[in-house]
C-alpha cells in the first residue's frame, strides 16, 4: 500500500528532475544563440542588447544548478578512480559510504542556507541590478531546490547501498 502511495510522488519527482535537466540543456542552447547573435551584431557594427550579456550571466548560474541533481542520479560526476582503486575493498566500501554521507550533509546544509537566503531576499525585496532589475530571490531559489534534490539523490544512493560511481569500483559497493 505504501508503495502505491509513493508512486505518484516518485513519478512527479522524477519528472521534475528530468525537467530541470532538460531546462538546463535548453538554456545552454539559448546561451549559445545569444552569444552568437551578440558576436554577429558587434561584427557588423551594430550595438547588441545589454540584456544578452545579463541573461548569459544568469544562465551560467542556472545551468549547473538545474542539471546537477540529474547528474547525481546518473552518476555522471567526475572522480579519481586511480586513487580509489588503490585501496583494499573493505576500506573502499567504507570510504564510498563516507563520501556519500558527506555529500548528503553538504548538500542539505547548502540547501538550508540557500533557502534562508532566498527567504531573506524575498522578504527584503532585494534586487539584482544589471541591465534590468530582477528580484534576486528568483535566481537564488534554484540553489536550495538544486542542493535539496542532490541531497535526496545522494541519500537514495546511501539507502540503496549503491556506489556513487557510474561504473562502480572493483571491490566497491556494487
C-alpha positions in Angstrom: 0.0 0.0 0.0 2.8 2.4 0.9 4.5 1.8 -2.5 1.3 2.8 -4.3 1.1 6.0 -2.3 4.6 6.9 -3.2 4.4 6.1 -6.8 2.8 9.4 -7.9 5.2 11.4 -5.7 8.1 9.4 -7.1 7.0 9.9 -10.7 6.4 13.6 -10.1 9.9 14.0 -8.5 11.5 12.0 -11.4 9.6 14.3 -13.9 10.9 17.4 -12.1 14.4 16.0 -12.1 14.4 15.3 -15.8 12.6 18.6 -16.5 15.2 20.6 -14.7 18.0 18.8 -16.7 16.1 19.5 -19.9 15.7 23.1 -19.0 19.5 23.3 -18.3 20.1 21.9 -21.8 17.7 24.4 -23.4 19.4 27.3 -21.5 22.8 26.1 -22.9 21.3 26.3 -26.4 19.8 29.7 -25.7 23.1 30.9 -24.3 24.9 29.7 -27.4 22.4 31.5 -29.7 22.6 34.7 -27.6 26.4 34.8 -27.7 26.3 34.1 -31.5 23.8 36.9 -32.0 25.9 39.3 -29.9 29.1 38.5 -31.8 27.4 38.8 -35.2 25.8 42.2 -34.2 29.1 43.5 -33.0 30.9 42.2 -36.1 28.5 44.1 -38.4 28.9 47.2 -36.3 25.5 47.2 -34.7 25.1 47.6 -30.9 23.7 44.5 -29.3 21.3 44.4 -26.4 22.9 44.6 -22.9 20.2 42.1 -21.9 22.1 39.4 -23.9 25.1 39.7 -21.6 22.9 39.7 -18.4 20.9 36.6 -19.4 24.2 34.8 -20.3 25.4 35.5 -16.8 22.1 34.3 -15.3 22.3 31.1 -17.4 25.8 30.5 -16.2 24.5 30.3 -12.7 21.3 28.3 -13.5 22.7 25.7 -15.9 24.8 23.8 -13.3 22.1 24.2 -10.6 19.4 22.8 -12.9 21.5 19.9 -14.2 23.3 18.8 -11.0 20.6 16.7 -9.5 20.2 14.7 -12.7 23.9 14.3 -12.9 24.0 12.8 -9.4 21.1 10.4 -10.4 23.0 9.3 -13.5 26.3 9.1 -11.5 27.9 11.3 -14.1 30.2 13.4 -11.9 33.9 13.2 -12.1 36.0 11.1 -9.6 39.6 9.9 -9.4 39.3 6.1 -10.0 43.0 5.5 -9.9 43.2 6.7 -6.3 40.1 4.9 -5.2 41.1 1.6 -6.8 44.3 1.5 -4.8 42.5 0.9 -1.5 41.6 -2.5 -0.3 37.9 -3.5 -1.0 36.7 -3.1 2.6 38.3 0.3 3.0 37.0 1.3 -0.4 33.4 0.5 0.6 33.8 2.4 3.8 35.2 5.4 2.0 32.5 5.4 -0.6 29.8 5.3 2.1 31.6 8.2 4.0 31.8 10.2 0.7 28.1 9.8 0.1 27.2 10.7 3.7 29.4 13.8 3.4 27.7 14.7 0.1 24.3 14.4 1.8 25.4 16.6 4.7 27.0 19.2 2.5 24.1 19.4 0.0 21.5 19.5 2.8 23.4 22.3 4.5 23.7 24.3 1.3 20.0 23.8 0.6 19.1 25.0 4.1 21.3 28.2 3.8 20.1 28.8 0.2 16.6 28.6 1.5 17.3 31.1 4.3 19.0 33.5 1.8 16.1 33.1 -0.7 13.6 33.9 2.0 15.6 37.0 3.2 15.9 38.2 -0.4 12.2 37.8 -0.9 11.3 39.4 2.4 13.5 42.4 1.8 12.7 42.7 -1.9 16.3 42.5 -2.8 17.1 43.2 -6.5 19.9 42.1 -8.8 20.6 45.3 -10.7 22.1 44.8 -14.1 20.6 45.8 -17.5 17.3 45.4 -15.7 16.1 44.9 -12.2 15.5 41.3 -11.3 14.2 40.1 -7.9 17.2 38.3 -6.5 15.2 35.6 -4.8 14.1 34.2 -8.2 17.8 33.5 -9.0 18.7 32.2 -5.6 15.6 30.0 -5.4 17.3 27.5 -7.6 20.1 26.9 -5.1 18.0 25.3 -2.3 16.0 23.4 -4.9 19.1 22.0 -6.6 21.1 21.2 -3.5 18.0 19.7 -1.8 17.4 17.4 -4.8 21.1 16.5 -4.8 20.9 15.7 -1.1 17.9 13.4 -1.8 19.8 11.7 -4.7 22.8 11.0 -2.5 20.6 9.8 0.3 18.9 7.5 -2.2 22.4 6.0 -3.0 23.1 5.6 0.6 19.8 3.9 1.5 20.2 1.5 -1.5 23.8 0.8 -0.8 24.8 1.9 -4.3 28.2 3.2 -5.3 28.2 6.9 -6.3 30.3 5.9 -9.3 28.8 5.1 -12.7 30.9 2.0 -13.4 31.3 1.1 -9.8 34.7 0.3 -8.4 36.0 -3.2 -8.3 35.5 -4.5 -4.8 33.3 -1.5 -4.1 29.7 -1.2 -3.1 28.4 -2.5 -6.5 
